[in-house]
């Protein structure tokens, strides 16, 4: 009988395999296994309104008991609260004074003319807010495509205003009006279009704006002052 000699197998050592090694696919990991739960813990459950109320009540009760035991802490908290309320009231008053100074304090065309172009646009935007417009935004600048102020009228119509802070005698011509008319509705989807200036308009611009297919509201210097006065009809009506 032919005998074959084999190398003695050492304990704890696997024999080498001959031939190509095949890759085996690992079995899918069970989602409910202990290993998966430890590696991927579940998200925390959001606290309900009842839990939040209970937690808030506990915090308030603890603060109340602490203040009762230490009265000086209550006086400090009261002083901080009074200071915060005073700061809020002061900020509201300062904002109100700035609003009146920017809008209601302007009574002459010269005051409008002395504004910078950016401040003039802000003043027109403040007038729109005063008269009930919503979503008022100042978008003037290079590449504004004929729109300096965008807003929504109290009736829900999209409003586009082009601001022209021109000196007296420098009238807004037909080219400027045509630029606004060519972009306000196709680009900005405007329902009402207004051109506001501190000077006036040429006859060609007036004729162009009066076309039924154009329908642009023109507001010259005198009309601007009348709009500035409380109770005057807004230009988009």
C-alpha positions in Angstrom: 0.0 0.0 0.0 1.2 3.4 -0.9 1.6 5.7 2.0 1.5 9.5 1.9 3.3 11.6 4.3 1.4 14.5 5.9 2.7 17.3 7.8 1.4 17.0 11.4 -1.3 19.6 12.1 -0.5 21.9 14.9 -3.2 22.6 17.4 -5.1 25.8 16.9 -3.8 26.3 13.3 -6.0 26.0 10.2 -4.6 24.1 7.2 -3.9 26.2 4.1 -6.3 25.8 1.3 -5.1 25.2 -2.1 -6.6 26.7 -5.2 -8.4 30.0 -5.7 -9.9 31.6 -2.7 -13.6 32.2 -2.9 -15.0 35.3 -1.3 -17.9 34.6 0.9 -20.7 37.0 1.6 -21.2 37.9 5.1 -24.7 37.2 6.4 -27.0 40.2 6.8 -26.9 41.7 10.2 -30.2 41.5 12.0 -31.7 44.8 13.0 -33.1 43.4 16.2 -29.9 41.9 17.4 -28.1 43.1 20.6 -25.1 44.2 18.5 -27.2 46.3 16.2 -28.9 48.0 19.1 -25.6 48.8 20.7 -24.1 50.2 17.5 -27.1 52.1 16.3 -29.2 53.3 19.2 -32.7 54.5 18.6 -33.4 58.2 18.4 -34.7 59.8 21.5 -38.4 60.3 21.8 -39.4 63.9 21.7 -40.9 65.2 24.9 -44.6 65.8 24.7 -46.3 69.0 25.7 -47.3 67.5 29.0 -43.7 66.6 29.8 -42.5 70.1 28.9 -45.2 71.7 31.0 -44.4 69.5 33.9 -40.6 70.3 33.5 -41.3 74.0 33.3 -43.6 73.9 36.4 -40.9 72.0 38.3 -38.3 74.6 37.3 -40.5 77.5 38.3 -41.3 75.8 41.6 -37.6 75.3 42.3 -36.8 78.9 41.5 -39.7 80.1 43.6 -38.5 78.1 46.6 -35.0 79.3 46.1 -36.1 82.9 45.9 -38.2 82.5 49.0 -35.2 81.1 50.9 -33.0 83.9 49.5 -35.1 87.1 49.1 -32.2 89.1 47.7 -32.2 86.9 44.6 -35.8 87.9 43.9 -34.8 91.6 43.9 -32.0 90.9 41.5 -34.3 89.1 39.1 -36.9 91.9 39.4 -34.2 94.5 38.6 -33.0 92.5 35.5 -36.6 92.1 34.3 -37.3 95.9 34.7 -34.1 96.7 32.9 -35.0 94.4 30.0 -38.5 95.9 29.7 -37.0 99.4 29.7 -34.5 98.4 27.0 -37.3 97.1 24.8 -39.4 100.2 25.3 -36.5 102.4 24.5 -35.6 100.5 21.3 -39.3 100.8 20.1 -39.3 104.5 20.8 -36.0 105.0 19.0 -37.3 103.1 16.0 -40.4 105.1 16.0 -38.5 108.4 16.1 -36.3 107.2 13.2 -39.4 106.3 11.3 -41.0 109.7 11.9 -37.7 111.5 11.1 -37.3 109.5 7.8 -40.9 109.8 6.6 -43.1 112.1 8.5 -40.4 114.7 9.1 -39.8 115.3 5.4 -42.1 118.1 4.2 -40.3 119.7 1.3 -38.9 118.6 -2.0 -35.5 119.9 -1.0 -35.3 117.5 1.9 -36.0 114.6 -0.5 -33.5 115.9 -3.0 -30.8 116.1 -0.3 -31.2 112.4 0.4 -28.8 109.9 -1.2 -30.4 107.6 -3.8 -30.4 104.7 -1.3 -32.0 106.7 1.4 -34.6 108.0 -1.0 -35.5 104.4 -1.8 -35.8 103.7 1.9 -38.1 106.7 2.4 -40.4 105.5 -0.4 -40.4 102.0 1.2 -41.3 103.5 4.6 -44.2 105.3 2.9 -45.5 102.0 1.5 -45.3 100.4 4.9 -47.1 103.3 6.5 -50.0 102.9 4.0 -50.4 99.2 4.7 -48.2 97.4 2.2 -46.7 94.1 3.2 -43.4 92.4 2.2 -41.8 95.7 1.4 -38.2 95.3 0.1 -35.7 97.7 -1.3 -33.9 96.0 -4.2 -32.5 99.0 -6.1 -29.0 99.0 -7.4 -27.1 97.9 -10.4 -29.0 95.4 -12.4 -32.3 96.1 -10.6 -34.2 95.6 -13.9 -36.4 98.7 -13.4 -37.4 98.0 -9.8 -36.2 99.8 -6.7 -39.0 98.8 -4.2 -41.1 95.6 -4.3 -44.1 95.2 -2.1 -47.6 93.8 -1.8 -50.5 96.3 -1.6 -53.2 96.0 1.1 -55.4 94.5 -1.6 -52.8 91.7 -2.3 -51.5 93.1 -5.6 -47.8 92.9 -6.5 -46.3 96.4 -6.5 -43.1 97.7 -8.3 -41.8 101.2 -7.7 -39.0 102.8 -9.6 -37.4 105.8 -7.7 -35.9 108.7 -9.6 -34.3 111.3 -7.3 -33.7 114.0 -9.9 -33.0 117.7 -9.5 -35.6 120.2 -10.5 -35.7 120.6 -14.3 -34.2 117.1 -14.9 -37.4 115.4 -16.1 -37.9 111.6 -16.4 -38.1 110.9 -20.1 -39.8 108.2 -22.2 -36.7 105.9 -22.3 -36.7 105.6 -18.5 -40.5 104.9 -18.5 -40.1 102.3 -21.3 -37.4 100.5 -19.3 -39.7 100.2 -16.3 -42.7 99.2 -18.5 -40.6 96.6 -20.3 -39.5 94.8 -17.1 -42.0 95.4 -14.3 -44.7 93.0 -15.5 -42.7 90.4 -17.6 -39.9 90.1 -15.1 -41.3 91.1 -11.7 -44.9 90.0 -12.3 -46.2 93.3 -11.1 -49.9 94.2 -11.0 -49.3 97.9 -10.2 -46.3 99.9 -11.4 -45.3 103.3 -10.1 -42.5 105.7 -11.0 -41.7 108.2 -8.2 -39.5 111.2 -8.8 -38.6 114.5 -7.1 -38.9 116.4 -10.4 -41.4 115.6 -13.2 -42.0 113.8 -16.4 -41.8 114.7 -20.1 -44.8 114.7 -22.3 -43.6 111.6 -24.1 -43.2 109.8 -20.8 -46.7 110.8 -19.8 -48.2 109.6 -23.1 -46.3 106.3 -22.9 -47.4 105.6 -19.3 -51.1 106.3 -20.1 -51.2 103.6 -22.8 -53.8 100.9 -21.7 -51.2 98.1 -22.3 -48.6 100.0 -20.1 -50.6 101.7 -17.3 -47.8 103.1 -15.2 -48.7 105.5 -12.3 -46.5 108.6 -12.4 -45.7 110.5 -9.2 -43.9 113.9 -9.6 -42.5 116.1 -6.9 -45.7 117.8 -5.9 -47.6 114.6 -5.8 -44.9 113.0 -3.7 -45.3 115.8 -1.1 -49.0 115.3 -1.1 -48.5 111.5 -0.7 -46.2 112.2 2.2 -49.0 114.1 3.9 -51.1 111.8 6.0 -54.4 110.8 4.4 -53.4 111.4 0.8 -54.3 108.6 -1.7 -51.4 106.2 -2.4 -50.1 106.2 -5.9 -51.1 102.6 -6.7 -54.8 103.4 -6.3 
